[in-house]
C-alpha cells in the first residue's frame, strides 16, 4: 500500500471530533468496534460471575480508572476560554516580534484563569491571587504570558517558592486548609517580610475579584523587548480589564457558588458579552534601571517591586478578546500548558531570579503532569505558516513523530533554517561576575509601595475592610508569637495598621522589626548584627546578602550606554571558543569579552 493511501488517512481530525454532535456518532469500544449497548456485560449464566473475555467492560472500567491526570500543584482550580489578540498600536520601534509589527495584526489566543493555592475542587472566590495565563499562537510560534492579577508576588528568592506554596496547602497533620487553621500561612509571612506588598493587595479589596472578567492581569516579571536594530529595553506588561474592576467582600463570597467565576465567564460568552483586556507595556532603558535603583531603590529584578507609572507610562499595544467557550473542558483547559520560556523573537527574559527559575519549572511540571509530548495536543500545538520540524522524537503518546525524516542534523537529508534575528550575545552578554550565594535582605525601601497603598489608595472603608480581613484570617492562627511578628511587619508600613490590628486581635505586636531575626530573609533593618543574618547562618564564613540586593547598580550593563531601542549593537569578534583566557580565574580582565559599542 502506498503512503498516499495509508489507513491513517481516514482518521478523524481534532476539529471534526470537537465539533461533532452525539447524533453524528456511533457507540464503539476504544478500538472502534460498534456495540449495541453500553450497559451490557458477559456473565456465566444469569446469576454467575463475569467473564474476563468481556473486552467492552474491561475497556470501559480500565480507562475509567485512569481518567485523571495529576492536578496542577499550583493553580489547580481554574477555567478559561479562547479568543483573539489584535494589535491596535504597532510596537515595531521597540520589538521585532511579528505580532506587534503593524496595527491590525492578530492571532488566536487561549486564556486560563485560576486561583493559586487551592485544589481542583476549591472555591472560586477564595482570598487568593488569580492566575491569568495567555497563550498567543503567533505566526512565529507560541508566546505564553504566565501572569497573575497582581503586579507583585510574595517572594523574590526562587528557592522559597515550594516552601511558600506548601503553606497554602492543607496542614500535613490536621489536613485542614487555611480557612480553619491559618498558622502555617502567617508563620511563613512573619518570617519573610518582603511578602508585605502582596499581603497588602491580597487582604485588600482586590483579594477577591468579582469573577475573572473584572480583574487586570500583570506579567509581574521584567522582560526584555528587542527591536530589529538590536537595541533593547526592559519591559513590564499589563492587561487592563475593559469591563472595569470589581471586587467581592469576604461576607459576600460566602454566599456565592464555588464555581462563581467559571459560571460568570462561560455564561457571558454564551450571551455574546465578550470580555476584553487592553495590553499595554511599560519600558525603561538599561541606564534608567540602574538609576531607578540608585536614586529610588526600586529593583527591576525584584518581583515585590513595581515601576511608577508616572515615570514609566503605559503604552497601549493591543486587545485581548475572549469570544469562544471550550467545547471540552479537559481537552482545552485542563490540558492547556503555559510556559514562560515560550518566547518569540523580540521578547527575552530578564535576570529576575524568580522568572529564571520558572523558565525551568513550568515545562518540567507539564512533562510530568501531561506527558513529554504535551505540546502535540491541539490546545498546545503552535499554528504557524511553515511545517515544523526538530529532533525531539518518540516518548509517550507521540502522535506527530516526524515521519521518515532524519532524526539528527543530516547532510544528505537537510532541514531548513531561518536566519538569526536576535543577537543573544548583545541582549544578555552584559552579565559578568563571580559565582555567588545569594539571599535577599529586607530593607526600608520594601515598605514604600505598601505604605503608598495604605495612605494614598485605600479609602477609609477599604482600610476598615482590610483590618477585618486580616484579623479575621489571623483568628485561626494557633501561635500568638506569629501574630506579634506579623503586626511588627505591618508597623513598618504604618503604625496605624499595627494599632488597628492590635485592637482587632487583642494581641500586642512588636515595635517594628529592628529586633527581629527572620528565618527566611536577612534583616537589613536590624539594630545589631546578631539579628541581621537569617536564622541558621553565621556571617563568619560568608554572608549571602549583597549590597545591592540583586538590583542592577551603575555599571551592571557594562559599556551598553545606548540602550535606547533603535541604537545598533556591534559585537567584538575576539571570542575564545570556550577556552579560559587571561583573567578567567579572576587575575585580570578577560580578553575577548563581548563589547557593546555605541552606533
Secondary structure, 3 states (H helix, E strand, C coil): CCHHHCHHHHCCCHHHHHHCCHHHCCCECCCCCECCCCCCCCECCCCCCECCCCHHHHHHHHHHCCCCCCCCCCCCCEEEEEEEEEECCCCCCCCCCHHHCCCCCEEEEEEEEEECCCCCCCCCCCCCCEEEEEEEEECCEEEEEEEECCCCCCCCCHHHHHHHHHHHCCCCCCCCCCCCCCHHHHHHHHHCHHHHHHHHHHCCHHHCECCCCCCCEECCCCEEEECCCCCEEEEEEEEEECCCCCECCHHHHCCCCCCHHHHHHHHHHHCCCCCEEEEEEEEECHHHHHHHHHHHCCCCCCCCCCCCCCCCCCEEEEEEEEEEECCCHHHHHHCCCCCCCCCCCCEEECCCHHHHHHHHHHHHHHHHHCCCCHHHCCCCCCCCCCCCCCCCCCCCCCCCCCCCCCCCCCCCCCCCCCCCCCCHHHHHCCCCCCCCCCCCEECHHHHHHHHHHHHHHCCHHHHHHHHHHHHHHHCCCCCHHHHHHHHHHHHHHCHHHHHHHHHHHCCCCCCCCCCCCCCCCEECCCCCHHHCCCCCCCCCCCCCCCCCCCCCCCCCCCCCCCCCCCCCCECCCCCCCCCCCCCCCCCCCCCCCCCCECC
